[in-house]
Amino acid sequence: MRRCLQLAAQAEAREEVPVGALCVFEGRIVGVGSNTREADQNPVGHAELDALRMAAHNLGTWRLTGVTLYVTLEPCPMCAGALVLSRVQRVVYATDDPKAGAVDSLFSIGQDDRLNHVFEVTAGVLQDEAASQLSGFFKARRKKKKPRTRSR
């Protein structure tokens, strides 16, 4: 998870929401990602999707059986769906996302037996560090915005 926090810091340096992810298979990192939505103007430029794409490429298969995805923020519905479809074994995330979290907070996509695959979830790994990184980013972003003035 410390490596994910480093990836998130790199995203933040590019003025992206600081989220970092990586995929591990048999003890080695096979995929990494960080948010790229702003740089690429891509609504699906999420860290998890980049890490999954790289892992599939490096492993030579889209079926990521046996892979653990580590990520600094609880995956959204889009990413949770991709985690189901790619058949990851386990998801480990740092901090909850009460507005868009789809593996614990709002939905439990990865544990829904109606889907073709379920995955294990571990939450709260380095939670304070990840939450601080995210809240610091958004606090700084709010400070940069000019205050609105009322017109009469």
DSSP file (Angstrom, degrees, kcal/mol; ACC not computed):
  #  RESIDUE AA STRUCTURE BP1 BP2  ACC     N-H-->O    O-->H-N    N-H-->O    O-->H-N    TCO  KAPPA ALPHA  PHI   PSI    X-CA   Y-CA   Z-CA
    1    1 A M     >        0   0    0      0, 0.0     4,-2.2     0, 0.0     5,-0.2   0.000 360.0 360.0 360.0 -28.5    0.0    0.0    0.0
    2    2 A R  H  >  +     0   0    0      1,-0.2     4,-1.8     2,-0.2     5,-0.1   0.905 360.0  51.3 -61.8 -38.7    2.9    2.3    0.5
    3    3 A R  H  > S+     0   0    0      1,-0.2     4,-2.3     2,-0.2    -1,-0.2   0.887 107.4  53.6 -64.3 -37.9    3.8    2.0   -3.2
    4    4 A C  H  > S+     0   0    0      1,-0.2     4,-2.4     2,-0.2    -2,-0.2   0.891 106.0  52.5 -62.1 -39.9    0.1    2.9   -4.0
    5    5 A L  H  X S+     0   0    0     -4,-2.2     4,-2.0     2,-0.2    -1,-0.2   0.870 108.4  51.2 -64.6 -35.8    0.5    6.0   -1.8
    6    6 A Q  H  X S+     0   0    0     -4,-1.8     4,-1.9     2,-0.2    -2,-0.2   0.912 109.7  49.2 -65.5 -42.4    3.6    6.9   -3.9
    7    7 A L  H  X S+     0   0    0     -4,-2.3     4,-1.9     1,-0.2    -2,-0.2   0.888 110.2  51.8 -62.6 -38.7    1.6    6.5   -7.1
    8    8 A A  H  X S+     0   0    0     -4,-2.4     4,-2.5     1,-0.2    -1,-0.2   0.887 107.0  52.7 -65.0 -38.8   -1.2    8.6   -5.7
    9    9 A A  H  X S+     0   0    0     -4,-2.0     4,-2.0     2,-0.2    -1,-0.2   0.877 107.1  52.5 -64.5 -37.2    1.4   11.4   -4.9
   10   10 A Q  H  X S+     0   0    0     -4,-1.9     4,-0.8     2,-0.2    -1,-0.2   0.900 109.4  49.3 -64.3 -40.1    2.6   11.2   -8.5
   11   11 A A  H ><>S+     0   0    0     -4,-1.9     5,-2.5     1,-0.2     3,-0.9   0.922 109.2  52.4 -63.2 -43.5   -1.0   11.7   -9.6
   12   12 A E  H ><5S+     0   0    0     -4,-2.5     3,-2.1     1,-0.3    -2,-0.2   0.880 102.4  58.4 -60.7 -38.7   -1.4   14.6   -7.3
   13   13 A A  H 3<5S+     0   0    0     -4,-2.0    -1,-0.3     1,-0.3    -2,-0.2   0.761 106.1  50.2 -62.7 -24.1    1.7   16.3   -8.7
   14   14 A R  T <<5S-     0   0    0     -3,-0.9    -1,-0.3    -4,-0.8    -2,-0.2   0.260 125.0-107.3 -94.1  10.5    0.0   16.2  -12.1
   15   15 A E  T < 5S+     0   0    0     -3,-2.1     2,-0.3     1,-0.3    -3,-0.2   0.788  77.9 134.8  65.2  31.3   -3.1   17.8  -10.4
   16   16 A E  S   <S-     0   0    0     -5,-2.5    -1,-0.3    -8,-0.1    -2,-0.1  -0.718  73.0 -86.2 -98.6 156.2   -5.1   14.5  -10.6
   17   17 A V        -     0   0    0     -2,-0.3     2,-1.7     1,-0.1    18,-0.4  -0.495  55.5-110.4 -58.9 127.3   -7.1   13.2   -7.7
   18   18 A P        +     0   0    0      0, 0.0     2,-0.4     0, 0.0   -10,-0.2  -0.448  65.1 138.8 -74.7  88.2   -4.5   11.3   -5.7
   19   19 A V        -     0   0    0     -2,-1.7    16,-1.4   -11,-0.2     2,-0.4  -0.999  25.6-176.1-128.2 131.7   -5.4    7.6   -6.2
   20   20 A G  E     +A   34   0A   0     -2,-0.4    52,-1.9    14,-0.2     2,-0.3  -0.961   2.5 179.5-127.5 146.3   -2.8    4.9   -6.8
   21   21 A A  E     -AB  33  71A   0     12,-2.9    12,-2.4    -2,-0.4     2,-0.3  -0.976   5.4-177.6-142.6 154.2   -3.3    1.2   -7.5
   22   22 A L  E     -AB  32  70A   0     48,-2.4    48,-3.1    -2,-0.3     2,-0.4  -0.990  18.5-137.2-151.0 153.0   -1.2   -1.9   -8.2
   23   23 A C  E     -AB  31  69A   0      8,-2.8     7,-2.6    -2,-0.3     8,-1.2  -0.908  17.0-163.0-110.1 136.0   -1.8   -5.5   -9.0
   24   24 A V  E     -AB  29  68A   0     44,-2.7    44,-2.4    -2,-0.4     2,-0.4  -0.973   8.3-179.9-122.2 132.6    0.2   -8.3   -7.4
   25   25 A F  E >  S-AB  28  67A   0      3,-2.7     3,-1.7    -2,-0.4    42,-0.1  -0.991  73.3 -14.9-133.5 124.8    0.5  -11.8   -8.7
   26   26 A E  T 3  S-     0   0    0     40,-0.5    -1,-0.1    -2,-0.4     3,-0.1   0.869 129.8 -50.3  49.9  43.5    2.6  -14.5   -6.9
   27   27 A G  T 3  S+     0   0    0      1,-0.2     2,-0.4     0, 0.0    -1,-0.3   0.480 118.4  99.4  81.6   3.5    4.4  -11.9   -4.9
   28   28 A R  E <  S-A   25   0A   0     -3,-1.7    -3,-2.7     0, 0.0     2,-0.4  -0.946  76.4-112.3-125.8 148.2    5.4   -9.5   -7.8
   29   29 A I  E     +A   24   0A   0     -2,-0.4    -5,-0.2    -5,-0.2     3,-0.1  -0.617  36.5 168.4 -75.7 124.8    3.9   -6.3   -9.0
   30   30 A V  E     +     0   0A   0     -7,-2.6    28,-0.3    -2,-0.4     2,-0.3   0.466  63.5  24.4-115.9  -7.5    2.4   -6.9  -12.5
   31   31 A G  E     -A   23   0A   0     -8,-1.2    -8,-2.8    23,-0.1     2,-0.3  -0.961  57.4-176.1-159.3 140.4    0.4   -3.7  -12.9
   32   32 A V  E     +A   22   0A   0     -2,-0.3     2,-0.3    18,-0.3   -10,-0.2  -0.952  10.8 166.7-133.5 155.2    0.4   -0.1  -11.7
   33   33 A G  E     -A   21   0A   0    -12,-2.4   -12,-2.9    -2,-0.3     2,-0.3  -0.988  14.8-173.7-162.8 156.8   -1.8    2.8  -12.2
   34   34 A S  E     -A   20   0A   0     -2,-0.3   -14,-0.2   -14,-0.2   -26,-0.1  -0.958  49.3 -71.3-145.9 162.3   -2.8    6.2  -11.0
   35   35 A N        +     0   0    0    -16,-1.4    11,-0.2   -18,-0.4   -19,-0.1  -0.247  45.4 167.4 -59.4 139.4   -5.6    8.6  -12.0
   36   36 A T     >  +     0   0    0      9,-2.6     4,-2.4     6,-0.2     6,-0.3   0.092  36.6 118.0-136.4  19.5   -5.2   10.2  -15.5
   37   37 A R  H  >>S+     0   0    0      8,-0.8     5,-1.3     1,-0.2     4,-1.0   0.911  81.3  40.3 -59.8 -45.4   -8.7   11.6  -16.0
   38   38 A E  H  45S+     0   0    0      2,-0.2    -1,-0.2     3,-0.2     3,-0.2   0.944 116.8  47.0 -70.9 -48.5   -7.5   15.3  -16.3
   39   39 A A  H  45S+     0   0    0      1,-0.2    -2,-0.2     6,-0.1    -1,-0.2   0.896 126.2  29.8 -61.6 -40.9   -4.4   14.7  -18.3
   40   40 A D  H  <5S-     0   0    0     -4,-2.4    -1,-0.2     2,-0.1    -2,-0.2   0.502  98.1-131.0 -96.4  -5.4   -6.1   12.4  -20.8
   41   41 A Q  T  <5 +     0   0    0     -4,-1.0    -3,-0.2    -5,-0.3    -4,-0.1   0.952  60.4 145.8  47.9  52.0   -9.6   14.0  -20.5
   42   42 A N    > < -     0   0    0     -5,-1.3     3,-1.9    -6,-0.3    -1,-0.2  -0.969  48.0-155.3-125.0 113.4  -10.8   10.4  -20.1
   43   43 A P  T 3  S+     0   0    0      0, 0.0    -1,-0.1     0, 0.0    -6,-0.1   0.715  98.1  49.6 -64.1 -18.9  -13.7    9.7  -17.8
   44   44 A V  T 3  S+     0   0    0      1,-0.1     2,-2.0    -7,-0.1     5,-0.1   0.145  73.2 120.5-104.2  19.9  -12.5    6.1  -17.3
   45   45 A G    <   +     0   0    0     -3,-1.9    -9,-2.6     4,-0.1    -8,-0.8  -0.335  39.3 149.5 -80.5  57.5   -8.9    7.1  -16.4
   46   46 A H     >  -     0   0    0     -2,-2.0     4,-1.9   -11,-0.2     3,-0.2  -0.660  56.5-122.5 -94.0 149.3   -9.0    5.5  -13.0
   47   47 A A  H  > S+     0   0    0     -2,-0.3     4,-2.4     1,-0.2     5,-0.2   0.880 110.0  54.6 -55.6 -43.5   -6.0    4.1  -11.3
   48   48 A E  H  > S+     0   0    0      1,-0.2     4,-2.7     2,-0.2    -1,-0.2   0.906 106.7  50.2 -61.1 -42.8   -7.6    0.6  -10.9
   49   49 A L  H  > S+     0   0    0      1,-0.2     4,-2.4     2,-0.2    -1,-0.2   0.888 110.5  49.5 -66.3 -38.6   -8.3    0.3  -14.6
   50   50 A D  H  X S+     0   0    0     -4,-1.9     4,-2.3     2,-0.2   -18,-0.3   0.915 112.4  48.0 -64.1 -42.1   -4.8    1.3  -15.6
   51   51 A A  H  X S+     0   0    0     -4,-2.4     4,-2.4     2,-0.2    -2,-0.2   0.908 112.9  48.1 -65.7 -41.4   -3.4   -1.3  -13.2
   52   52 A L  H  X S+     0   0    0     -4,-2.7     4,-2.6     2,-0.2     5,-0.2   0.915 110.9  51.2 -64.1 -42.8   -5.8   -4.0  -14.4
   53   53 A R  H  X S+     0   0    0     -4,-2.4     4,-2.2     1,-0.2    -2,-0.2   0.927 112.8  45.2 -60.7 -46.0   -4.9   -3.2  -18.1
   54   54 A M  H  X S+     0   0    0     -4,-2.3     4,-3.0     2,-0.2     5,-0.2   0.901 112.2  51.7 -66.3 -40.2   -1.2   -3.5  -17.4
   55   55 A A  H  X S+     0   0    0     -4,-2.4     4,-2.5     2,-0.2     6,-0.3   0.925 109.8  49.2 -62.7 -44.2   -1.6   -6.7  -15.4
   56   56 A A  H  X>S+     0   0    0     -4,-2.6     5,-1.4     2,-0.2     4,-1.3   0.914 113.4  47.5 -61.2 -42.8   -3.6   -8.3  -18.2
   57   57 A H  H  <5S+     0   0    0     -4,-2.2     3,-0.2    -5,-0.2    -2,-0.2   0.947 114.6  45.2 -62.3 -48.8   -0.9   -7.3  -20.7
   58   58 A N  H  <5S+     0   0    0     -4,-3.0    -2,-0.2   -28,-0.3    -1,-0.2   0.821 118.6  42.1 -68.0 -31.0    2.0   -8.5  -18.5
   59   59 A L  H  <5S-     0   0    0     -4,-2.5    -1,-0.2     2,-0.2    -2,-0.2   0.607 105.6-127.3 -90.7 -12.5    0.3  -11.8  -17.6
   60   60 A G  T  <5S+     0   0    0     -4,-1.3     2,-0.3    -3,-0.2    -3,-0.2   0.747  78.0  80.0  74.7  23.4   -1.0  -12.4  -21.2
   61   61 A T      < -     0   0    0     -5,-1.4    -2,-0.2    -6,-0.3    -1,-0.2  -0.980  68.8-142.2-158.4 146.5   -4.6  -12.9  -20.1
   62   62 A W  S    S+     0   0    0     -2,-0.3     2,-1.1    -3,-0.1    -6,-0.1   0.644  85.7  90.2 -82.8 -14.2   -7.6  -10.8  -19.1
   63   63 A R        -     0   0    0      1,-0.1     2,-0.6    -7,-0.1    24,-0.2  -0.718  60.8-171.1 -83.8 102.3   -8.5  -13.4  -16.5
   64   64 A L    >   +     0   0    0     22,-3.3     3,-2.0    -2,-1.1    25,-0.5  -0.194  17.7 165.3 -93.6  44.0   -6.6  -12.1  -13.5
   65   65 A T  T 3   +     0   0    0     -2,-0.6    23,-0.2     1,-0.3     3,-0.1  -0.378  68.7  20.8 -58.7 131.7   -7.2  -15.1  -11.3
   66   66 A G  T 3  S+     0   0    0     21,-0.3   -40,-0.5     1,-0.3     2,-0.3   0.427  95.4 128.5  87.8  -1.2   -4.9  -15.1   -8.3
   67   67 A V  E <   -B   25   0A   0     -3,-2.0    22,-2.2    20,-0.3    23,-1.5  -0.687  45.0-154.8 -91.1 140.5   -4.3  -11.3   -8.6
   68   68 A T  E     -Bc  24  90A   0    -44,-2.4   -44,-2.7    -2,-0.3     2,-0.5  -0.964   8.0-151.8-109.6 129.5   -4.7   -8.9   -5.6
   69   69 A L  E     -Bc  23  91A   0     21,-2.5    23,-3.0    -2,-0.5     2,-0.4  -0.893   7.8-164.6-100.5 127.9   -5.4   -5.3   -6.4
   70   70 A Y  E     +Bc  22  92A   0    -48,-3.1   -48,-2.4    -2,-0.5     2,-0.3  -0.919  16.0 168.5-107.4 137.0   -4.2   -2.7   -3.9
   71   71 A V  E     -Bc  21  93A   0     21,-2.2    23,-1.5    -2,-0.4   -50,-0.2  -0.996  39.2-134.4-151.5 147.8   -5.7    0.8   -4.1
   72   72 A T  E    S+     0   0A   0    -52,-1.9    23,-1.6    -2,-0.3     2,-0.4   0.720  92.1  41.5 -77.3 -21.4   -5.7    3.9   -1.9
   73   73 A L  E    S- c   0  95A   0    -53,-0.2    23,-0.2    21,-0.2     3,-0.1  -0.980  97.3 -96.2-130.2 139.8   -9.4    4.6   -2.3
   74   74 A E        -     0   0    0     21,-2.4    26,-0.1    -2,-0.4    -2,-0.1  -0.258  54.9-102.4 -50.2 130.3  -12.4    2.2   -2.3
   75   75 A P        -     0   0    0      0, 0.0    27,-3.3     0, 0.0    28,-0.4  -0.216  30.6-127.0 -61.5 146.9  -13.3    1.4   -5.9
   76   76 A C     >  -     0   0    0     25,-0.2     4,-2.9    26,-0.1     5,-0.2  -0.228  37.3 -90.1 -80.0 175.8  -16.2    3.1   -7.6
   77   77 A P  H  > S+     0   0    0      0, 0.0     4,-2.3     0, 0.0     5,-0.2   0.891 127.1  51.7 -58.4 -40.0  -19.0    1.1   -9.3
   78   78 A M  H  > S+     0   0    0      2,-0.2     4,-1.9     1,-0.2     5,-0.1   0.946 115.0  41.2 -61.7 -48.1  -17.2    1.2  -12.7
   79   79 A C  H  > S+     0   0    0      2,-0.2     4,-2.2     1,-0.2    -1,-0.2   0.886 112.6  53.8 -69.9 -39.0  -13.9   -0.1  -11.2
   80   80 A A  H  X S+     0   0    0     -4,-2.9     4,-1.9     1,-0.2    -1,-0.2   0.897 108.7  50.8 -62.2 -39.0  -15.7   -2.7   -9.0
   81   81 A G  H  X S+     0   0    0     -4,-2.3     4,-2.8    -5,-0.2    -1,-0.2   0.913 109.3  50.1 -62.7 -42.4  -17.4   -4.0  -12.1
   82   82 A A  H  X S+     0   0    0     -4,-1.9     4,-2.1     1,-0.2    -2,-0.2   0.859 107.8  54.4 -64.2 -34.4  -14.1   -4.3  -13.9
   83   83 A L  H  <>S+     0   0    0     -4,-2.2     5,-1.7     2,-0.2     4,-0.5   0.886 110.7  45.7 -67.2 -38.7  -12.7   -6.1  -10.9
   84   84 A V  H ><5S+     0   0    0     -4,-1.9     3,-1.1     2,-0.2    -2,-0.2   0.956 114.2  48.0 -64.9 -50.4  -15.5   -8.7  -11.1
   85   85 A L  H 3<5S+     0   0    0     -4,-2.8    -2,-0.2     1,-0.3    -1,-0.2   0.807 112.0  49.1 -64.6 -29.9  -15.1   -9.0  -14.9
   86   86 A S  T 3<5S-     0   0    0     -4,-2.1   -22,-3.3    -5,-0.2    -1,-0.3   0.547 106.9-130.7 -86.6  -6.4  -11.4   -9.5  -14.6
   87   87 A R  T < 5 -     0   0    0     -3,-1.1   -21,-0.3    -4,-0.5   -20,-0.3   0.829  35.1-178.9  65.1  36.5  -11.8  -12.1  -11.9
   88   88 A V      < -     0   0    0     -5,-1.7   -23,-0.2   -23,-0.2   -20,-0.2  -0.307  24.9-140.0 -61.6 154.0   -9.3  -10.7   -9.4
   89   89 A Q  S    S+     0   0    0    -22,-2.2    31,-2.5   -25,-0.5     2,-0.3   0.852  74.6   8.6 -83.3 -37.7   -9.0  -12.7   -6.2
   90   90 A R  E     -cd  68 120A   0    -23,-1.5   -21,-2.5    29,-0.2     2,-0.4  -0.997  53.6-153.7-151.3 145.8   -8.8  -10.0   -3.7
   91   91 A V  E     -cd  69 121A   0     29,-2.4    31,-2.5    -2,-0.3     2,-0.5  -0.994  11.4-172.8-122.8 128.2   -9.1   -6.2   -3.3
   92   92 A V  E     +cd  70 122A   0    -23,-3.0   -21,-2.2    -2,-0.4     2,-0.3  -0.984  12.4 176.8-119.8 121.6   -7.2   -4.3   -0.6
   93   93 A Y  E     -cd  71 123A   0     29,-2.5    32,-1.4    -2,-0.5    31,-0.9  -0.912  26.8-146.0-129.0 158.0   -8.0   -0.7   -0.2
   94   94 A A  E    S+     0   0A   0    -23,-1.5     2,-0.4    -2,-0.3    30,-0.3   0.966  75.2  17.3 -84.4 -60.1   -6.9    2.0    2.2
   95   95 A T  E    S-c   73   0A   0    -23,-1.6   -21,-2.4   -24,-0.1    -1,-0.2  -0.908  74.4-111.3-127.0 147.0   -9.9    4.4    2.8
   96   96 A D        -     0   0    0     -2,-0.4     3,-0.1   -23,-0.2    -1,-0.0  -0.251  15.9-144.7 -66.6 155.0  -13.6    4.3    2.3
   97   97 A D     >  -     0   0    0    -22,-0.1     4,-3.0     1,-0.1     3,-0.5  -0.860  14.5-175.6-120.6  93.7  -15.4    6.4   -0.3
   98   98 A P  T  4 S+     0   0    0      0, 0.0    -1,-0.1     0, 0.0    -2,-0.0   0.677  82.6  47.5 -66.4 -15.9  -18.7    7.4    1.2
   99   99 A K  T  4 S+     0   0    0     -3,-0.1    -2,-0.0     1,-0.0    -3,-0.0   0.727 135.2   2.6 -95.8 -24.6  -19.8    9.1   -2.0
  100  100 A A  T  4 S+     0   0    0     -3,-0.5     2,-0.1   -26,-0.1    -1,-0.0   0.347  83.1 138.8-144.4   6.3  -18.9    6.5   -4.6
  101  101 A G     <> +     0   0    0     -4,-3.0     5,-2.2   -25,-0.1     6,-1.0  -0.381  21.9 179.0 -65.9 129.9  -17.5    3.4   -2.9
  102  102 A A  T   5 +     0   0    0    -27,-3.3     7,-2.3     4,-0.2     8,-0.4   0.261  69.8  55.8-120.8  11.3  -18.9    0.2   -4.5
  103  103 A V  T   5S-     0   0    0    -28,-0.4    -1,-0.1     5,-0.2     5,-0.1   0.552 132.7 -15.0-114.4 -13.3  -17.2   -2.6   -2.5
  104  104 A D  T   5S+     0   0    0     -7,-0.1    -2,-0.1     4,-0.0    -8,-0.0   0.397 125.1  57.3-146.1 -52.1  -18.3   -1.6    1.0
  105  105 A S  T   5S-     0   0    0      1,-0.1    -3,-0.2    -8,-0.1     3,-0.1   0.944 126.9  -1.6 -65.1 -58.4  -19.7    1.9    1.4
  106  106 A L  S   <S+     0   0    0     -5,-2.2     2,-0.3     1,-0.3    -4,-0.2   0.782 134.7  12.0-102.6 -36.5  -22.6    2.2   -1.0
  107  107 A F        -     0   0    0     -6,-1.0    -1,-0.3    -7,-0.0     3,-0.1  -0.876  54.2-141.9-136.5 166.2  -22.6   -1.2   -2.7
  108  108 A S    >   +     0   0    0     -2,-0.3     3,-1.7     1,-0.1     4,-0.3  -0.460  38.7 154.9-125.2  58.1  -21.0   -4.6   -2.3
  109  109 A I  G >   +     0   0    0     -7,-2.3     3,-1.2     1,-0.3    -6,-0.2   0.863  69.7  54.6 -57.8 -40.2  -20.4   -5.4   -5.9
  110  110 A G  G 3  S+     0   0    0     -8,-0.4     9,-2.6     1,-0.2    -1,-0.3   0.595 112.1  43.7 -73.2  -9.3  -17.5   -7.8   -5.3
  111  111 A Q  G <  S+     0   0    0     -3,-1.7     2,-0.8     7,-0.2    -1,-0.2   0.232  79.1 121.1-117.0  12.3  -19.6   -9.9   -2.9
  112  112 A D    X   -     0   0    0     -3,-1.2     3,-1.9    -4,-0.3     5,-0.2  -0.690  49.0-158.7 -83.4 109.7  -22.8  -10.1   -4.9
  113  113 A D  T 3  S+     0   0    0     -2,-0.8    -1,-0.2     1,-0.3     5,-0.1   0.608  85.8  72.2 -65.6 -12.1  -23.5  -13.8   -5.5
  114  114 A R  T 3  S+     0   0    0      3,-0.0    -1,-0.3     2,-0.0     2,-0.1   0.702  87.0  80.2 -74.9 -17.9  -25.7  -12.9   -8.5
  115  115 A L  S <  S-     0   0    0     -3,-1.9     3,-0.0    -6,-0.1    -5,-0.0  -0.405  94.3-111.7 -85.4 166.0  -22.6  -11.9  -10.5
  116  116 A N  S    S+     0   0    0     -2,-0.1     2,-0.3     1,-0.1    -1,-0.1   0.563  97.3  25.2 -76.2  -7.4  -20.3  -14.4  -12.2
  117  117 A H        -     0   0    0     -5,-0.2     2,-0.3     2,-0.0    -5,-0.2  -0.992  60.8-163.5-154.7 145.7  -17.4  -13.8   -9.8
  118  118 A V        -     0   0    0     -2,-0.3     2,-0.3    -7,-0.1    -7,-0.2  -0.926  11.2-158.4-125.5 156.1  -16.8  -12.6   -6.2
  119  119 A F        -     0   0    0     -9,-2.6   -29,-0.2    -2,-0.3   -30,-0.1  -0.951  22.9-105.8-134.0 156.6  -13.6  -11.3   -4.6
  120  120 A E  E     -d   90   0A   0    -31,-2.5   -29,-2.4    -2,-0.3     2,-0.4  -0.441  33.3-151.8 -73.5 151.1  -12.3  -10.9   -1.1
  121  121 A V  E     -d   91   0A   0    -31,-0.2     2,-0.4    -2,-0.1   -29,-0.2  -0.995  15.7-177.8-130.6 132.9  -12.1   -7.4    0.4
  122  122 A T  E     -d   92   0A   0    -31,-2.5   -29,-2.5    -2,-0.4     2,-0.3  -0.996  16.6-170.9-125.5 124.3   -9.8   -6.0    3.0
  123  123 A A  E     +d   93   0A   0     -2,-0.4   -29,-0.2   -31,-0.2   -28,-0.1  -0.795  52.3  37.2-116.1 155.4  -10.3   -2.4    4.0
  124  124 A G    >   +     0   0    0    -31,-0.9     3,-1.3   -30,-0.3     2,-0.6   0.566  59.0 154.4  91.4  10.8   -8.4    0.1    6.1
  125  125 A V  T 3  S-     0   0    0    -32,-1.4    -1,-0.3     1,-0.3     5,-0.1  -0.639  87.0 -12.9 -76.1 117.1   -4.8   -0.6    5.2
  126  126 A L  T 3> S+     0   0    0     -2,-0.6     4,-2.1     3,-0.1    -1,-0.3   0.860  91.1 160.8  56.4  39.0   -2.9    2.6    5.8
  127  127 A Q  H <>  +     0   0    0     -3,-1.3     4,-2.8     1,-0.2     5,-0.3   0.897  64.3  51.8 -57.0 -47.6   -6.3    4.3    6.0
  128  128 A D  H  > S+     0   0    0     -4,-0.2     4,-2.3     1,-0.2    -1,-0.2   0.903 110.3  48.4 -61.6 -42.3   -5.1    7.5    7.9
  129  129 A E  H  > S+     0   0    0      2,-0.2     4,-2.2     1,-0.2    -1,-0.2   0.927 115.0  44.3 -64.2 -44.8   -2.4    8.2    5.4
  130  130 A A  H  X S+     0   0    0     -4,-2.1     4,-2.3     2,-0.2    -2,-0.2   0.914 113.9  49.3 -67.6 -42.8   -4.6    7.7    2.3
  131  131 A A  H  X S+     0   0    0     -4,-2.8     4,-2.8    -5,-0.2     5,-0.2   0.899 112.0  49.5 -63.4 -40.2   -7.5    9.8    3.8
  132  132 A S  H  X S+     0   0    0     -4,-2.3     4,-2.5    -5,-0.3    -1,-0.2   0.902 109.6  51.4 -64.8 -41.8   -5.0   12.6    4.7
  133  133 A Q  H  X S+     0   0    0     -4,-2.2     4,-1.7     2,-0.2    -2,-0.2   0.929 114.4  43.2 -61.3 -46.1   -3.6   12.6    1.2
  134  134 A L  H  X S+     0   0    0     -4,-2.3     4,-2.2     2,-0.2     5,-0.2   0.932 115.1  47.2 -67.2 -46.9   -7.0   12.9   -0.3
  135  135 A S  H  X S+     0   0    0     -4,-2.8     4,-2.3     1,-0.2    -2,-0.2   0.880 111.1  52.7 -66.3 -35.6   -8.4   15.5    2.1
  136  136 A G  H  X S+     0   0    0     -4,-2.5     4,-2.3    -5,-0.2    -1,-0.2   0.893 108.6  51.2 -63.9 -39.6   -5.3   17.6    1.7
  137  137 A F  H  X S+     0   0    0     -4,-1.7     4,-2.1    -5,-0.2    -2,-0.2   0.942 113.6  42.8 -61.5 -49.0   -5.6   17.5   -2.1
  138  138 A F  H  X S+     0   0    0     -4,-2.2     4,-2.1     2,-0.2    -2,-0.2   0.840 112.0  54.1 -71.4 -31.5   -9.2   18.7   -2.0
  139  139 A K  H  X S+     0   0    0     -4,-2.3     4,-1.7    -5,-0.2    -1,-0.2   0.939 111.2  45.5 -64.3 -45.8   -8.5   21.3    0.7
  140  140 A A  H  X S+     0   0    0     -4,-2.3     4,-1.5     1,-0.2    -2,-0.2   0.869 111.3  53.7 -64.6 -36.7   -5.8   22.8   -1.4
  141  141 A R  H  X S+     0   0    0     -4,-2.1     4,-1.2     1,-0.2    -1,-0.2   0.894 107.0  50.4 -66.0 -39.9   -8.0   22.6   -4.5
  142  142 A R  H  < S+     0   0    0     -4,-2.1    -1,-0.2     1,-0.2    -2,-0.2   0.869 107.9  54.0 -66.0 -35.5  -10.8   24.5   -2.7
  143  143 A K  H  < S+     0   0    0     -4,-1.7    -1,-0.2     1,-0.2    -2,-0.2   0.847 104.3  55.6 -66.0 -33.5   -8.3   27.2   -1.7
  144  144 A K  H  < S+     0   0    0     -4,-1.5    -1,-0.2    -5,-0.1    -2,-0.2   0.805  88.4  92.3 -70.1 -29.5   -7.2   27.7   -5.3
  145  145 A K  S  < S-     0   0    0     -4,-1.2     3,-0.1    -3,-0.2    -3,-0.0  -0.435  83.6-119.8 -68.6 137.2  -10.7   28.4   -6.5
  146  146 A K        -     0   0    0     -2,-0.1     2,-0.1     1,-0.1    -1,-0.1  -0.530  32.5-105.6 -74.4 141.5  -11.6   32.1   -6.5
  147  147 A P        -     0   0    0      0, 0.0     2,-0.2     0, 0.0    -1,-0.1  -0.403  37.4-110.7 -66.4 143.4  -14.5   33.0   -4.2
  148  148 A R        -     0   0    0     -2,-0.1     2,-0.4    -3,-0.1    -3,-0.0  -0.494  27.8-149.5 -73.5 141.8  -17.7   33.8   -6.0
  149  149 A T        -     0   0    0     -2,-0.2     2,-0.4    -3,-0.1    -1,-0.0  -0.913  15.3-122.5-111.4 142.7  -18.9   37.3   -6.0
  150  150 A R        -     0   0    0     -2,-0.4     2,-0.4     2,-0.0     0, 0.0  -0.643  20.2-146.0 -83.3 135.4  -22.5   38.2   -6.1
  151  151 A S              0   0    0     -2,-0.4    -1,-0.0     1,-0.1     0, 0.0  -0.793 360.0 360.0 -98.5 146.0  -23.6   40.4   -8.9
  152  152 A R              0   0    0     -2,-0.4    -1,-0.1     0, 0.0    -2,-0.0   0.430 360.0 360.0-103.5 360.0  -26.4   42.9   -8.3
